[in-house]
Amino acid sequence: MATISYSDIQAVKREAKRLRTEHPDLSLTKLQDMAAAELFGVRGFHELNKWRDRTVAENTVEGGGGLTCTFCGISFYPDIPSERTHHRKRHDAFEEAATYLGYAPKQHAEREAMKKAGYELLRADTLDEQVEGLLMVARGWFDRSLDAAIDGAYWKQHPTFEAYVSYIIGDLEHLPAAALKAVMERYGRVDGVIPQGKSYWYPPKKGRKAKAQ
């Protein structure tokens, strides 16, 4: 069985749109069938979508009576059609974002493990280890924020990790001062983008301005 990506499905849709100029009398379903056969040698778009479903299912593991996707993090019951559909939709969104960004946010368990390891490093004796620990904690928060942005369909607007660190560094003053100073010198500090005590980034409202320091 072939591995079919989200990008493959989009390629078929684009080709079907192109074929419309050559076959204006055909329905969208027929055009997608033609495109799928042309690009992947399958009998139709429905068959290609079945292959895509199997590809997505390869990322799931059993647990708690249902399945959990190791890629997009969602837990669902495969016997319920609406839950399978919801998983496919979220998985597709994560794959699209990961392909575009070249990066996929870690899921809850991995994020928590990373933050725990980061806090342990913050108690280390050397500045380099403390800086590494601080950035691990920030990365855990960043991944959680990006995860939410993918769900909310505003991930293309989400700041880079470097910018994100500058937005939340002012809220980490309880951490070792030397590490904070080193990270601030590297990434800067911009207050007002993410509210104090919060770690999720949201698209700014019109007229809202950040204050750089």
C-alpha positions as CSV (number, residue, x, y, z in Angstrom):
1,M,0.0,0.0,0.0
2,A,1.3,3.4,-0.9
3,T,1.9,6.1,1.7
4,I,-0.4,9.1,0.8
5,S,0.3,12.5,2.3
6,Y,-1.9,15.5,2.8
7,S,0.1,17.2,0.0
8,D,-0.7,14.3,-2.3
9,I,-4.5,14.8,-1.8
10,Q,-4.0,18.6,-2.4
11,A,-2.1,17.8,-5.6
12,V,-5.0,15.8,-6.9
13,K,-7.4,18.6,-6.1
14,R,-5.2,21.1,-8.0
15,E,-4.9,18.8,-11.0
16,A,-8.7,18.3,-11.0
17,K,-9.1,22.1,-11.1
18,R,-6.6,22.3,-14.0
19,L,-8.5,19.5,-15.9
20,R,-11.7,21.5,-15.7
21,T,-10.4,23.8,-18.5
22,E,-10.0,20.7,-20.7
23,H,-13.2,19.0,-19.7
24,P,-15.7,21.7,-18.7
25,D,-18.6,19.2,-19.1
26,L,-17.4,16.8,-16.4
27,S,-18.4,17.0,-12.7
28,L,-15.9,17.6,-10.0
29,T,-16.0,14.0,-8.9
30,K,-15.1,12.8,-12.4
31,L,-12.3,15.3,-12.6
32,Q,-10.9,14.2,-9.3
33,D,-11.1,10.6,-10.4
34,M,-9.2,11.5,-13.5
35,A,-6.6,13.4,-11.6
36,A,-6.1,10.6,-9.0
37,A,-5.7,8.0,-11.8
38,E,-3.3,10.2,-13.7
39,L,-1.1,11.1,-10.7
40,F,-1.2,7.9,-8.6
41,G,-2.6,5.2,-10.9
42,V,-5.6,4.4,-8.7
43,R,-9.1,3.8,-9.9
44,G,-10.5,7.0,-8.4
45,F,-10.3,9.7,-5.8
46,H,-12.3,7.6,-3.4
47,E,-9.6,4.9,-3.5
48,L,-6.9,7.4,-3.0
49,N,-8.7,8.8,0.1
50,K,-8.9,5.3,1.5
51,W,-5.1,5.0,1.1
52,R,-4.8,8.3,2.9
53,D,-7.0,7.1,5.8
54,R,-4.7,4.0,6.1
55,T,-1.6,6.2,6.1
56,V,-3.1,8.4,8.9
57,A,-4.0,5.3,10.9
58,E,-0.4,4.1,10.9
59,N,0.3,6.9,13.5
60,T,-2.2,5.6,16.0
61,V,-1.7,3.5,19.1
62,E,-4.2,1.8,21.3
63,G,-5.1,2.9,24.8
64,G,-8.0,3.6,27.1
65,G,-10.4,1.7,24.9
66,G,-9.7,4.0,21.9
67,L,-6.8,5.2,19.8
68,T,-4.3,8.1,20.2
69,C,-2.5,9.6,17.3
70,T,1.2,10.0,18.0
71,F,1.5,12.8,15.4
72,C,-1.4,15.1,16.1
73,G,-2.1,14.0,19.7
74,I,-5.9,13.5,19.4
75,S,-7.5,10.6,21.2
76,F,-10.7,9.1,19.6
77,Y,-12.9,6.1,19.2
78,P,-12.4,4.6,15.7
79,D,-15.8,2.9,15.8
80,I,-17.5,6.4,15.8
81,P,-17.5,7.9,12.3
82,S,-17.6,11.5,13.5
83,E,-14.5,10.9,15.7
84,R,-12.6,9.3,12.8
85,T,-13.5,12.3,10.7
86,H,-12.4,14.7,13.4
87,H,-9.1,12.9,13.7
88,R,-8.5,13.0,9.9
89,K,-9.3,16.8,9.8
90,R,-6.9,17.5,12.7
91,H,-4.2,15.2,11.4
92,D,-4.4,16.9,7.9
93,A,-4.1,20.3,9.5
94,F,-1.1,19.3,11.5
95,E,0.6,17.7,8.5
96,E,-0.1,20.8,6.4
97,A,1.5,23.0,9.1
98,A,4.4,20.7,9.7
99,T,5.2,20.5,6.0
100,Y,5.0,24.3,5.6
101,L,6.9,25.1,8.7
102,G,9.4,22.3,8.7
103,Y,8.4,21.7,12.3
104,A,5.7,19.8,14.2
105,P,4.9,20.8,17.8
106,K,5.4,18.0,20.4
107,Q,2.3,16.6,22.0
108,H,1.2,16.9,25.7
109,A,3.3,14.1,27.2
110,E,6.4,15.1,25.3
111,R,5.9,18.7,26.2
112,E,5.6,18.0,29.9
113,A,8.6,15.7,29.9
114,M,10.6,18.5,28.1
115,K,9.5,21.1,30.6
116,K,10.4,18.9,33.5
117,A,13.8,18.3,32.2
118,G,14.2,22.0,31.5
119,Y,13.3,22.9,35.1
120,E,15.9,20.4,36.3
121,L,18.6,22.0,34.2
122,L,17.7,25.4,35.6
123,R,19.0,24.1,38.9
124,A,22.3,23.1,37.4
125,D,25.6,24.9,38.3
126,T,26.6,26.1,34.8
127,L,25.1,29.0,32.9
128,D,25.0,27.0,29.7
129,E,22.9,24.3,31.3
130,Q,20.6,26.9,32.9
131,V,20.1,28.6,29.5
132,E,19.4,25.3,27.9
133,G,16.8,24.5,30.6
134,L,15.1,27.8,30.2
135,L,14.8,27.3,26.5
136,M,13.4,23.8,27.0
137,V,10.7,25.3,29.2
138,A,10.0,28.0,26.7
139,R,9.9,25.4,23.9
140,G,7.2,23.4,25.8
141,W,5.1,26.5,26.0
142,F,5.8,27.4,22.4
143,D,4.7,24.0,21.2
144,R,1.5,24.2,23.2
145,S,0.7,27.6,21.7
146,L,1.5,26.5,18.2
147,D,-0.7,23.4,18.7
148,A,-3.6,25.6,19.6
149,A,-2.8,27.9,16.6
150,I,-3.0,24.9,14.2
151,D,-6.4,23.9,15.8
152,G,-7.5,27.5,15.4
153,A,-6.3,27.7,11.8
154,Y,-4.1,30.8,12.5
155,W,-0.8,28.9,12.6
156,K,0.7,30.8,9.6
157,Q,0.5,34.0,11.7
158,H,2.1,32.3,14.8
159,P,5.5,33.8,15.8
160,T,8.7,31.9,15.4
161,F,10.2,30.3,18.5
162,E,12.8,33.2,18.7
163,A,10.1,35.8,18.6
164,Y,7.9,33.9,21.0
165,V,10.7,33.7,23.6
166,S,11.0,37.5,23.5
167,Y,7.3,37.8,24.2
168,I,7.3,35.6,27.3
169,I,10.7,36.3,28.8
170,G,9.4,39.1,30.9
171,D,7.1,36.7,32.6
172,L,9.9,34.4,33.7
173,E,11.6,36.6,36.3
174,H,11.3,33.9,38.9
175,L,13.9,31.9,37.1
176,P,17.7,32.3,37.5
177,A,18.7,35.9,36.7
178,A,21.9,35.0,34.8
179,A,20.0,32.6,32.5
180,L,17.3,35.2,31.9
181,K,19.8,37.8,31.0
182,A,21.6,35.6,28.6
183,V,18.4,34.6,26.8
184,M,17.2,38.2,26.7
185,E,20.5,39.3,25.1
186,R,20.0,36.6,22.5
187,Y,16.3,37.1,21.7
188,G,15.4,40.5,23.1
189,R,12.3,41.3,25.2
190,V,8.9,42.5,23.9
191,D,6.2,43.1,26.4
192,G,2.5,43.3,25.8
193,V,2.1,40.7,23.0
194,I,1.3,37.9,25.4
195,P,-0.5,38.9,28.6
196,Q,1.3,38.4,31.8
197,G,0.7,34.9,33.3
198,K,-0.3,33.5,29.9
199,S,1.6,31.5,27.4
200,Y,-0.7,31.2,24.4
201,W,-0.2,33.6,21.5
202,Y,-3.2,34.9,19.7
203,P,-3.5,37.0,16.6
204,P,-3.3,40.7,17.7
205,K,-6.4,42.9,17.6
206,K,-6.2,45.9,15.4
207,G,-4.6,48.9,17.1
208,R,-2.7,46.8,19.6
209,K,1.0,47.6,19.9
210,A,3.8,45.8,21.6
211,K,6.5,47.5,23.7
212,A,10.0,46.4,23.0
213,Q,12.8,46.6,25.6
